């Protein structure tokens, strides 16, 4: 008897059809959902990019803030340096102007030395002239010695001191006198007064000795330049009746409102409201500088005073 052959099929057609339908449905769903998935992927990538960009931006901002701070500090330092250079430029310019004035004076023909002062006796019974100082004459009894202490007179300190002392020794009992030293420094004008309150002292042996010690204390303090305008404005506040100016006679225009000698003489004279006699004594190498003599002579003549030149 023939045995039957049995065929076993793993999948039936129905199962295959089911699987195919499921796969088709999956593919269709995947296709439908694919744009949303891509959007989500792209959004996640954009967020990561934005976060990275924000980090870089913050780093740039931090660097920019630090850089701005450094730039501000550098700007402030540059401004400070600029102000320092401007101040230095003014000092150098004033020194150059003084040197140019001296050089111009050297190029001019030097004036002849002044004649030796001749002391002539007063007429008997005359009381018009009460004070004589190396040819300077005045009937005023209240005297202020103005001492120019600029650095160009540093080499003539002893001559300046001796000149003031000789003037003081010419004063007698009954006179009053004072001393005003002046100079122009970087910080502004500086004054040395005796008596310290700017008043006048009666002439006695004691006051003369005190004044001499004051003059000795001025040694090695000659520096800077000089402003005659400012110094005379201070001197005009003194109770003195006559001023004896002791100077090299080379005013620096930079510290005198940029005025030339002629304009400076007019300015000082107009401001002399009392008026006070102004006597001018030029010290040092005056014969080298024609402008020195002309300025000091003009200043004395315009203010009812006399002129005198002294060399070492």
Residue pairs with C-beta under 8 A, 6 or more apart in sequence:
11 19
87 186
90 254
91 186
93 254
94 225
94 252
94 254
94 255
95 225
97 252
97 253
97 254
98 152
98 225
98 250
98 252
101 250
101 252
101 291
102 250
102 288
102 289
104 291
105 250
105 288
105 289
105 290
105 291
105 292
106 288
106 289
108 289
108 290
108 291
109 290
110 287
110 288
110 289
110 290
111 287
111 290
111 293
112 287
113 287
113 309
113 311
114 308
114 309
117 134
117 135
117 308
118 135
119 132
119 135
122 128
122 129
127 139
128 139
129 137
129 138
129 139
130 138
130 139
130 140
130 141
131 137
131 138
131 139
131 140
131 141
131 143
131 170
131 171
131 175
132 170
133 166
133 167
133 170
133 244
134 166
134 308
134 310
135 306
135 308
136 244
136 279
136 281
136 305
136 306
136 308
137 306
138 242
138 277
138 279
138 305
140 240
140 241
140 242
140 277
141 174
141 175
141 176
141 241
142 175
142 176
142 177
142 200
142 239
142 240
142 241
142 242
143 167
143 171
143 175
143 176
143 177
143 178
143 200
143 240
143 241
143 242
143 243
143 244
144 177
144 178
144 179
144 180
144 200
144 235
144 238
144 240
144 242
144 243
144 244
145 164
145 167
145 168
145 177
145 178
145 179
145 180
145 244
145 246
146 180
146 182
146 231
146 232
146 235
146 243
146 244
146 245
146 246
146 247
147 160
147 164
147 179
147 180
147 181
147 182
147 192
147 218
147 246
148 160
148 182
148 183
148 226
148 231
148 245
148 246
148 247
148 248
149 181
149 182
149 183
149 192
149 218
149 221
149 222
149 223
149 224
149 226
150 183
150 184
150 222
150 223
150 224
150 225
150 226
150 248
150 252
151 222
151 223
151 224
151 225
152 248
152 250
152 284
153 160
153 222
153 247
153 248
153 283
153 284
154 220
154 222
154 223
155 284
156 248
156 283
156 284
156 312
157 218
157 219
157 220
157 222
159 283
159 284
159 310
159 312
160 246
160 283
161 215
161 216
161 218
161 219
163 246
163 281
163 283
163 310
164 179
164 211
164 215
164 246
165 212
165 215
167 244
168 177
168 203
168 208
168 211
168 212
169 208
171 177
171 203
172 203
173 203
173 204
174 203
175 202
175 203
176 200
176 201
176 202
176 203
176 239
176 240
177 200
177 201
177 203
177 207
177 211
177 240
178 193
178 194
178 195
178 198
178 199
178 200
178 201
178 238
178 240
179 192
179 193
179 194
179 211
179 214
179 215
180 191
180 192
180 193
180 198
180 231
180 234
180 235
180 238
181 191
181 192
181 193
181 218
181 221
182 189
182 190
182 191
182 192
182 226
182 227
182 230
182 231
182 234
183 189
183 190
183 221
183 222
183 223
183 224
183 225
183 226
184 190
184 224
184 225
184 226
184 227
184 230
184 252
184 255
185 223
185 224
186 224
189 227
189 230
189 231
190 224
191 231
191 234
192 214
192 218
192 221
194 201
194 210
194 211
194 214
195 201
198 234
198 237
198 238
199 238
199 239
200 238
200 239
200 240
201 207
201 210
201 211
225 252
225 254
225 255
226 247
226 251
226 252
226 255
227 252
227 255
227 256
228 247
228 251
228 256
228 264
228 268
229 256
229 257
229 259
229 264
229 267
229 268
229 271
230 255
232 243
232 268
232 271
232 272
233 271
235 243
235 276
236 271
236 272
236 273
236 274
236 276
240 276
241 274
241 276
241 277
242 276
242 277
242 278
242 279
242 305
243 276
243 277
243 278
243 279
243 305
244 279
244 281
245 278
245 279
245 280
245 281
245 296
245 299
246 281
246 283
247 280
247 281
247 282
247 283
247 296
248 282
248 283
248 284
248 286
248 292
249 280
249 282
249 286
249 289
249 291
249 292
249 293
249 295
249 296
250 289
250 291
250 292
250 295
251 259
251 261
251 264
251 295
253 259
253 260
256 264
257 267
259 267
261 291
261 294
261 295
261 298
262 298
264 295
265 295
265 298
265 299
265 302
266 302
268 278
268 299
268 303
269 299
269 302
269 303
272 278
272 303
275 303
275 304
276 303
277 303
277 304
277 305
278 299
278 300
278 302
278 303
278 304
278 305
279 300
279 305
279 306
279 307
279 308
280 296
280 297
280 299
280 300
280 305
280 306
280 307
280 308
281 296
281 307
281 308
281 309
281 310
282 292
282 293
282 296
282 307
282 308
282 309
282 310
283 309
283 310
283 311
284 311
284 312
285 311
285 312
286 292
286 293
286 309
286 310
286 311
287 309
287 311
293 307
293 309
296 307
296 309
297 307
299 305
300 306
300 307
301 307
